[in-house]
Amino acid sequence: MAHGTAYVCQGPHANESPFSRLFRREDPLYHSHAVSLLAGAQGPMSPPVAMAAAKPAMPAGFTFFGQFVDHDLTEFRTVRDMRALPMNPELGARQRVAPEPDVTATNGRTGQFDLDSVYGLLGHVEPALFNARGLFRLSVARRSVGNTTAARDIRRSTAFRDGRMIADPRNDENKLIVQLHILFMRLHNLVHRAKPGVHPAGSPAFAASCETVKEAYRRIVLTDYLPRLVAQSEIAPVVAALNDGHAFYTDMDRSVRAANACPAGAAPMPVEFAQAAFRLGHSQLRDGYQLNAAHGRPLFQAGGGDLRGREPIADETDVDWALFFGAAAQAAEPLDATLPAATFRLPPPAVDAPPVSLAERNIRRGADFGVCCGQTAAVALKARYPHIADPMTPTELGIGAEILGVDPSLATQTPLWFYILREAEVRHPGGTQLGEVGGLIVAETILGALHVGGVDVTPALGAAPDDTIPAAPSPATVSSMTGLLRLLGEI
């Protein structure tokens, strides 16, 4: 999906919040035709028939929660004349990240799970988003499902940025993520409204309300989201490595700070996560979703009428959250090396230039950023986490003879994103969790970013999320999406 919106950059310096890397840089020269064969509409990543979730999979809402987390942690910016411009780097251009010389791409987020995508970019609260009482300004339209007293949309047709009153316009790129974003705006309003008196944006009481919301969000990430994606066999050794200072993330953090490339209040974001492992959600996408009892929408559809955003939420697109979280939710697609058919022909404005295949764009973008191959990552991880298996074999990777005939290197220097999805499919076939390489990269990054920000990550140890609905959650105890939805009166 397209990332990049015209708005004024908060910070003037290229390395305000850097991208970096966990492993050594590699600059693969994959044959262009082989990549198109692997990741195009007729390739092995595109299923021959409409997908049916035959394997177990997590509730569909977590696909979009993952996208929300991604937007909170990363936004690619192009560096020109030592300024970070809010635009995607050009596809096909080699990129450099901190602490490499002459950085060409940096991050528009702090990377610290601080909801700057909700409150304001790079940690700066945006007063225009709030009224005089410090409450988010939301639409006057009420929801038609769930809590029918609650606002169902952001404010639109305003003078704020491009007409949408939302800190990160990417969170309005589809009709599901914008409504998930609104849940956290509503949580803030619930917390802040409970305080006696008037406390505008910027006041100490306002800051305390923001922190309560951020703490709830971090608990959901640590105990509900991450353990669904990553096995405890990967979470536990990462927590231990962070605590004793030997994690890959710790090494990366030290290197960028030693180069004076990452200020306090920000966390470096590894490209192996941003450009490979955390693009796992593309595999979880369905071709379409039931939004409420009466209406569903396809992911993409020529002529509109799909899930693309940038338009008001109507009765037909008002989300019944019980269909996305909880025991009765529709399932996401399993984690594997296939994507829904609609993603192989992305319509405008999702992309404005070839290739139109999301899978192909992911592989090419990883190569642009010097992301190492899956085998390199596996060898490096095994040296520090000896419990994991040897790298995947060409047979396990399953790249066909026709493709390897064009570029044999794909079997031994496999793009990390494809490697991680195939690893989940072959070595962790339950359908809900990543394999060892993917799981360790995701755990290292999420837990590492929290750890360097002073957050206790031990709640992730032994966390076993389920889909029960807590009876009476409070803002101070919410630790799951079902708990958040119950607190907001949605389920």
C-alpha positions as CSV (number, residue, x, y, z in Angstrom):
1,M,0.0,0.0,0.0
2,A,1.2,3.5,-0.8
3,H,3.1,5.2,2.0
4,G,4.0,8.8,1.5
5,T,1.9,12.0,2.0
6,A,2.7,15.6,1.4
7,Y,2.9,17.3,4.8
8,V,5.5,19.3,6.6
9,C,8.3,17.3,8.2
10,Q,8.5,17.9,12.0
11,G,12.2,17.4,12.3
12,P,14.9,19.1,10.0
13,H,17.6,16.5,10.4
14,A,18.1,13.4,8.4
15,N,18.9,11.2,11.3
16,E,16.2,12.4,13.7
17,S,15.0,8.8,13.9
18,P,17.2,6.4,11.8
19,F,16.8,3.2,10.0
20,S,19.7,0.8,10.5
21,R,20.4,-2.9,10.2
22,L,20.7,-6.0,12.4
23,F,22.9,-8.0,10.0
24,R,25.5,-7.2,7.4
25,R,24.5,-5.3,4.3
26,E,24.1,-7.3,1.1
27,D,23.4,-5.9,-2.4
28,P,21.8,-8.7,-4.4
29,L,21.6,-8.4,-8.1
30,Y,18.6,-10.6,-8.7
31,H,17.5,-11.1,-12.3
32,S,14.5,-8.8,-12.9
33,H,12.6,-11.4,-14.9
34,A,13.1,-14.1,-12.2
35,V,11.8,-11.7,-9.5
36,S,8.7,-11.1,-11.7
37,L,8.2,-14.8,-12.2
38,L,8.5,-15.5,-8.5
39,A,6.3,-12.6,-7.3
40,G,4.0,-11.8,-10.2
41,A,0.4,-12.6,-10.8
42,Q,1.2,-16.0,-12.4
43,G,3.9,-17.0,-10.0
44,P,3.9,-19.4,-7.0
45,M,3.0,-16.7,-4.5
46,S,-0.3,-16.2,-6.3
47,P,-2.7,-19.1,-5.4
48,P,-4.3,-20.7,-8.4
49,V,-7.8,-20.5,-6.9
50,A,-9.5,-18.2,-4.4
51,M,-8.0,-18.8,-1.0
52,A,-10.0,-20.5,1.8
53,A,-8.5,-20.4,5.2
54,A,-8.3,-24.2,5.7
55,K,-5.5,-23.9,8.3
56,P,-5.8,-22.2,11.7
57,A,-5.2,-18.5,11.6
58,M,-5.5,-15.6,14.0
59,P,-8.6,-13.3,14.1
60,A,-8.6,-11.0,11.0
61,G,-8.4,-7.9,13.1
62,F,-4.8,-8.5,14.0
63,T,-3.8,-8.1,10.3
64,F,-4.8,-4.5,10.6
65,F,-3.6,-4.1,14.2
66,G,-0.2,-5.1,12.7
67,Q,-0.5,-2.4,10.0
68,F,-1.4,0.1,12.8
69,V,1.8,-1.0,14.7
70,D,3.8,-0.7,11.5
71,H,2.6,2.9,10.9
72,D,3.4,3.7,14.5
73,L,7.0,2.4,14.1
74,T,8.0,3.3,10.5
75,E,7.5,5.8,7.8
76,F,10.1,6.0,5.0
77,R,11.5,9.4,4.2
78,T,13.9,10.3,1.5
79,V,17.0,12.4,2.5
80,R,17.9,15.3,0.3
81,D,20.3,18.1,1.3
82,M,20.3,16.8,4.9
83,R,16.5,17.1,5.1
84,A,14.1,14.2,5.5
85,L,11.2,14.6,3.0
86,P,8.0,12.7,3.6
87,M,8.1,10.6,0.5
88,N,9.0,7.0,-0.4
89,P,12.4,6.4,-1.8
90,E,12.4,5.7,-5.5
91,L,12.0,2.0,-6.3
92,G,15.2,0.7,-7.9
93,A,17.5,3.2,-6.2
94,R,20.0,1.8,-3.7
95,Q,19.5,3.2,-0.2
96,R,21.9,3.8,2.7
97,V,20.9,3.8,6.3
98,A,22.6,4.8,9.6
99,P,25.5,4.5,10.4
100,E,26.5,4.2,6.8
101,P,27.9,7.4,5.2
102,D,25.6,9.7,3.2
103,V,22.3,8.3,4.5
104,T,19.6,8.4,1.8
105,A,16.6,7.1,3.8
106,T,15.4,7.7,7.4
107,N,12.4,7.1,9.6
108,G,9.5,9.5,10.2
109,R,8.6,7.9,13.5
110,T,10.3,7.6,16.9
111,G,10.1,3.8,16.8
112,Q,9.2,3.7,20.5
113,F,5.6,2.6,20.6
114,D,4.5,6.1,21.6
115,L,1.5,6.4,19.3
116,D,3.0,9.3,17.5
117,S,0.9,8.2,14.5
118,V,-2.1,9.1,16.7
119,Y,-0.9,12.0,18.8
120,G,1.5,13.7,16.4
121,L,4.5,12.9,14.3
122,L,8.0,12.3,15.9
123,G,6.5,12.6,19.3
124,H,5.2,16.2,18.9
125,V,1.6,16.5,20.0
126,E,-0.5,18.3,17.4
127,P,-2.8,20.7,19.2
128,A,-5.2,21.1,16.2
129,L,-6.3,17.5,16.7
130,F,-7.8,18.3,20.1
131,N,-10.5,20.6,21.4
132,A,-10.1,23.0,24.3
133,R,-10.6,20.2,26.8
134,G,-7.8,18.1,25.4
135,L,-10.2,15.6,23.7
136,F,-9.7,14.3,20.1
137,R,-11.9,16.0,17.6
138,L,-14.0,13.3,16.0
139,S,-17.0,13.3,13.6
140,V,-20.5,14.0,14.8
141,A,-21.8,10.9,13.0
142,R,-22.6,8.1,15.4
143,R,-21.9,4.4,14.9
144,S,-24.6,2.2,13.5
145,V,-23.2,-1.0,15.1
146,G,-21.6,-1.8,18.5
147,N,-21.5,1.3,20.7
148,T,-24.0,3.5,18.8
149,T,-23.3,6.5,21.1
150,A,-19.7,6.7,19.8
151,A,-18.2,8.7,16.9
152,R,-17.6,6.5,13.9
153,D,-15.2,8.6,11.8
154,I,-12.4,11.1,11.9
155,R,-13.3,14.7,10.9
156,R,-13.1,15.3,7.2
157,S,-13.3,18.3,4.9
158,T,-11.3,20.3,7.3
159,A,-8.4,22.7,6.9
160,F,-6.0,20.2,8.6
161,R,-3.4,18.9,6.2
162,D,-5.1,17.3,3.2
163,G,-8.6,17.7,4.7
164,R,-8.5,14.8,7.2
165,M,-8.0,15.4,10.9
166,I,-5.6,12.5,11.5
167,A,-2.0,12.6,12.6
168,D,-0.9,10.0,10.1
169,P,-2.9,10.0,6.8
170,R,-1.7,6.5,6.0
171,N,-4.1,5.3,8.8
172,D,-6.9,6.4,6.5
173,E,-5.7,4.3,3.5
174,N,-8.3,1.6,4.2
175,K,-11.6,1.5,6.0
176,L,-10.4,-0.9,8.7
177,I,-7.2,0.7,9.9
178,V,-8.9,4.2,10.2
179,Q,-11.6,2.7,12.4
180,L,-8.9,0.9,14.5
181,H,-7.1,4.2,14.8
182,I,-10.3,5.8,16.0
183,L,-10.5,3.2,18.8
184,F,-7.3,4.6,20.3
185,M,-8.6,8.2,19.9
186,R,-11.7,7.1,21.8
187,L,-9.6,5.5,24.5
188,H,-7.8,8.8,25.0
189,N,-11.1,10.6,25.2
190,L,-12.5,8.1,27.7
191,V,-9.4,8.4,29.9
192,H,-9.1,12.2,29.7
193,R,-12.8,12.9,30.1
194,A,-12.7,11.1,33.5
195,K,-10.4,13.8,34.9
196,P,-12.2,16.6,36.8
197,G,-11.6,20.0,35.4
198,V,-10.4,21.2,32.0
199,H,-7.0,20.0,30.9
200,P,-6.0,21.2,27.4
201,A,-3.4,19.6,25.1
202,G,0.0,20.2,26.6
203,S,-1.1,20.3,30.2
204,P,0.4,17.8,32.8
205,A,-3.0,16.0,33.1
206,F,-3.2,15.7,29.3
207,A,0.3,14.2,29.2
208,A,-0.8,11.7,31.9
209,S,-3.8,10.7,29.9
210,C,-1.6,10.1,26.8
211,E,0.7,8.0,28.8
212,T,-2.2,5.8,30.1
213,V,-3.2,5.2,26.5
214,K,0.3,4.4,25.4
215,E,0.8,2.0,28.3
216,A,-2.4,0.1,27.3
217,Y,-1.2,0.0,23.7
218,R,2.1,-1.5,24.8
219,R,0.5,-4.1,26.9
220,I,-1.7,-5.2,24.0
221,V,1.5,-5.4,21.8
222,L,3.4,-7.4,24.5
223,T,0.8,-9.8,25.7
224,D,-1.9,-10.1,22.9
225,Y,-0.2,-9.4,19.6
226,L,3.4,-10.4,19.7
227,P,2.8,-13.9,21.3
228,R,0.3,-14.7,18.6
229,L,3.0,-14.1,15.9
230,V,6.1,-15.4,17.7
231,A,6.6,-18.6,19.7
232,Q,7.8,-18.4,23.2
233,S,10.8,-20.4,22.1
234,E,11.9,-17.2,20.3
235,I,10.5,-14.6,22.7
236,A,12.3,-16.0,25.8
237,P,15.9,-16.0,24.4
238,V,15.4,-12.5,23.0
239,V,14.3,-11.2,26.4
240,A,17.4,-12.8,27.9
241,A,19.7,-11.4,25.3
242,L,18.3,-7.9,25.8
243,N,18.7,-8.1,29.5
244,D,22.3,-9.2,29.2
245,G,23.1,-6.8,26.4
246,H,23.9,-9.3,23.7
247,A,20.9,-8.9,21.4
248,F,21.4,-7.9,17.8
249,Y,19.1,-5.0,18.4
250,T,21.4,-3.9,21.3
251,D,24.4,-4.0,19.0
252,M,22.6,-2.0,16.4
253,D,21.4,0.6,18.9
254,R,25.0,1.0,20.2
255,S,26.4,1.5,16.7
256,V,24.0,4.2,15.6
257,R,24.3,6.1,18.9
258,A,28.1,5.8,18.8
259,A,27.9,7.5,15.4
260,N,25.6,10.2,16.9
261,A,22.9,9.1,14.5
262,C,20.1,8.4,17.0
263,P,19.0,11.0,19.6
264,A,17.4,10.3,22.9
265,G,13.7,9.7,22.6
266,A,14.0,7.7,19.4
267,A,14.9,4.1,18.6
268,P,16.7,2.8,15.5
269,M,14.5,0.7,13.3
270,P,16.1,-2.3,11.4
271,V,15.5,-2.6,7.7
272,E,15.3,-6.4,8.1
273,F,12.1,-5.7,10.1
274,A,10.7,-2.8,8.2
275,Q,11.5,-4.1,4.7
276,A,11.1,-7.8,5.2
277,A,9.9,-9.5,8.4
278,F,7.1,-7.1,9.3
279,R,5.6,-7.2,5.9
280,L,4.2,-10.5,7.0
281,G,0.8,-9.0,7.2
282,H,0.5,-9.0,3.4
283,S,0.2,-12.8,3.6
284,Q,-2.6,-12.5,6.2
285,L,-4.8,-10.4,4.0
286,R,-8.1,-11.8,2.7
287,D,-9.6,-11.0,-0.7
288,G,-12.5,-9.5,1.2
289,Y,-14.1,-9.0,4.6
290,Q,-17.5,-9.0,6.2
291,L,-17.6,-5.6,7.9
292,N,-21.0,-6.0,9.7
293,A,-24.0,-8.2,9.6
294,A,-25.3,-6.7,6.4
295,H,-22.3,-5.7,4.4
296,G,-18.9,-6.9,3.2
297,R,-16.3,-5.3,1.0
298,P,-13.5,-6.7,-1.3
299,L,-9.9,-5.7,-0.6
300,F,-9.5,-4.0,-4.0
301,Q,-12.0,-3.7,-6.8
302,A,-11.9,-1.9,-10.1
303,G,-14.3,1.1,-10.0
304,G,-14.4,1.4,-6.2
305,G,-16.8,-0.1,-3.7
306,D,-13.8,-1.7,-1.9
307,L,-11.8,-1.2,1.3
308,R,-9.7,1.7,0.1
309,G,-10.0,4.7,2.4
310,R,-10.0,8.5,2.0
311,E,-13.8,8.7,2.2
312,P,-16.3,8.9,5.0
313,I,-17.4,5.8,7.0
314,A,-21.0,4.9,6.1
315,D,-23.4,2.4,7.5
316,E,-22.2,-0.1,4.9
317,T,-18.6,0.2,6.1
318,D,-19.1,0.7,9.8
319,V,-17.1,-2.1,11.4
320,D,-18.7,-4.6,13.8
321,W,-15.6,-5.4,15.8
322,A,-17.0,-8.8,17.0
323,L,-16.3,-9.9,13.4
324,F,-12.6,-9.0,13.7
325,F,-11.6,-9.8,17.3
326,G,-12.8,-12.5,19.7
327,A,-13.9,-16.1,19.4
328,A,-16.4,-15.5,16.7
329,A,-14.2,-13.4,14.5
330,Q,-13.5,-14.2,10.8
331,A,-10.0,-15.5,10.4
332,A,-7.0,-13.9,8.7
333,E,-5.3,-15.9,6.0
334,P,-2.6,-18.2,7.4
335,L,1.0,-17.1,7.4
336,D,2.5,-18.6,4.3
337,A,4.2,-17.6,1.0
338,T,0.9,-16.7,-0.8
339,L,-0.9,-13.4,-1.1
340,P,-4.5,-12.7,-2.1
341,A,-5.1,-12.2,-5.8
342,A,-6.0,-8.6,-5.5
343,T,-2.5,-7.7,-4.3
344,F,-0.9,-8.7,-7.6
345,R,-2.6,-5.9,-9.5
346,L,-2.6,-3.0,-7.1
347,P,-4.9,-0.2,-8.3
348,P,-4.1,3.5,-8.2
349,P,-3.5,5.4,-5.9
350,A,-1.9,2.4,-4.1
351,V,0.9,2.5,-6.7
352,D,1.6,5.0,-9.4
353,A,4.2,3.1,-11.4
354,P,5.2,-0.5,-12.1
355,P,5.5,-3.1,-10.7
356,V,1.9,-3.4,-9.7
357,S,2.4,-6.6,-7.7
358,L,2.8,-6.0,-4.0
359,A,5.0,-9.1,-3.6
360,E,7.3,-8.0,-6.3
361,R,7.5,-4.5,-4.8
362,N,8.4,-6.0,-1.4
363,I,11.3,-8.0,-2.9
364,R,12.7,-5.1,-4.9
365,R,12.4,-2.7,-2.0
366,G,14.4,-5.1,0.2
367,A,17.1,-5.3,-2.4
368,D,17.2,-1.5,-2.6
369,F,17.9,-1.3,1.1
370,G,20.6,-3.9,1.1
371,V,18.6,-6.3,3.2
372,C,20.5,-9.5,3.6
373,C,19.2,-12.8,2.2
374,G,17.3,-15.3,4.4
375,Q,20.3,-17.6,4.6
376,T,22.6,-14.9,5.9
377,A,20.1,-13.9,8.5
378,A,19.6,-17.6,9.5
379,V,23.4,-18.2,9.9
380,A,23.9,-15.0,11.9
381,L,20.9,-15.8,14.2
382,K,22.0,-19.4,14.8
383,A,25.5,-18.2,16.0
384,R,23.7,-16.3,18.8
385,Y,20.6,-18.4,19.2
386,P,22.0,-22.0,18.7
387,H,18.6,-23.6,19.3
388,I,17.4,-22.7,15.9
389,A,17.6,-25.0,12.8
390,D,20.0,-24.7,9.9
391,P,19.0,-22.5,7.0
392,M,16.2,-23.8,4.8
393,T,17.1,-26.0,1.9
394,P,16.3,-25.2,-1.7
395,T,13.7,-28.0,-1.6
396,E,12.0,-26.4,1.4
397,L,12.0,-23.0,-0.3
398,G,10.1,-24.5,-3.2
399,I,11.2,-22.0,-5.9
400,G,10.4,-23.7,-9.2
401,A,12.9,-24.9,-11.8
402,E,11.7,-22.3,-14.4
403,I,12.5,-19.4,-12.0
404,L,15.8,-20.9,-10.9
405,G,16.8,-21.4,-14.5
406,V,16.7,-17.7,-14.9
407,D,18.3,-16.9,-11.6
408,P,19.8,-19.8,-9.6
409,S,20.9,-17.4,-6.8
410,L,17.3,-17.3,-5.6
411,A,17.8,-20.7,-4.1
412,T,20.9,-19.8,-2.0
413,Q,20.5,-16.0,-1.6
414,T,16.7,-15.9,-1.1
415,P,15.0,-12.6,-0.5
416,L,14.5,-12.3,3.2
417,W,10.8,-11.5,3.0
418,F,10.0,-14.5,0.9
419,Y,12.3,-16.7,3.0
420,I,10.4,-15.7,6.2
421,L,7.0,-16.4,4.8
422,R,8.1,-19.8,3.3
423,E,9.7,-20.6,6.7
424,A,6.4,-20.0,8.5
425,E,4.6,-22.2,6.0
426,V,7.0,-25.1,5.9
427,R,8.6,-25.1,9.4
428,H,5.8,-23.7,11.5
429,P,2.7,-25.0,9.6
430,G,0.2,-24.1,12.2
431,G,-0.7,-21.1,10.2
432,T,-0.6,-18.5,13.0
433,Q,3.1,-18.0,13.9
434,L,6.4,-17.2,12.2
435,G,9.3,-19.6,12.1
436,E,12.5,-19.1,13.9
437,V,14.2,-16.5,11.6
438,G,11.1,-14.4,11.1
439,G,10.1,-14.8,14.8
440,L,13.5,-13.8,16.1
441,I,13.7,-10.7,13.9
442,V,10.2,-9.5,14.9
443,A,10.9,-10.3,18.6
444,E,14.3,-8.6,18.5
445,T,12.8,-5.4,17.0
446,I,9.6,-5.1,19.0
447,L,11.1,-6.1,22.3
448,G,14.3,-4.2,21.5
449,A,12.6,-0.9,20.7
450,L,10.5,-1.2,23.9
451,H,13.6,-2.2,26.0
452,V,15.7,0.8,24.9
453,G,12.8,3.0,25.7
454,G,12.8,1.8,29.3
455,V,9.7,-0.5,29.0
456,D,9.7,-3.8,30.9
457,V,9.4,-6.5,28.3
458,T,9.1,-9.4,30.7
459,P,5.2,-9.5,30.4
460,A,5.7,-11.1,27.0
461,L,7.3,-14.1,28.7
462,G,4.8,-16.9,29.0
463,A,2.0,-14.7,27.6
464,A,-0.7,-17.0,26.1
465,P,-3.3,-14.8,24.4
466,D,-6.8,-16.1,23.9
467,D,-10.0,-14.6,22.6
468,T,-12.0,-14.4,25.8
469,I,-13.7,-11.0,26.6
470,P,-12.7,-9.6,30.0
471,A,-15.6,-8.8,32.3
472,A,-14.7,-5.3,33.5
473,P,-11.5,-4.0,32.1
474,S,-10.2,-0.5,33.0
475,P,-7.7,1.7,31.1
476,A,-5.1,0.6,33.7
477,T,-5.6,-3.1,33.1
478,V,-6.5,-3.4,29.4
479,S,-4.0,-5.9,27.8
480,S,-5.9,-7.3,24.8
481,M,-7.9,-6.1,21.9
482,T,-11.0,-7.8,23.3
483,G,-10.4,-5.9,26.5
484,L,-10.1,-2.6,24.7
485,L,-13.3,-3.3,22.8
486,R,-15.2,-4.2,25.9
487,L,-14.0,-1.1,27.7
488,L,-15.2,1.0,24.7
489,G,-18.6,-0.8,24.7
490,E,-18.0,-2.4,21.3
491,I,-18.4,-6.1,22.3
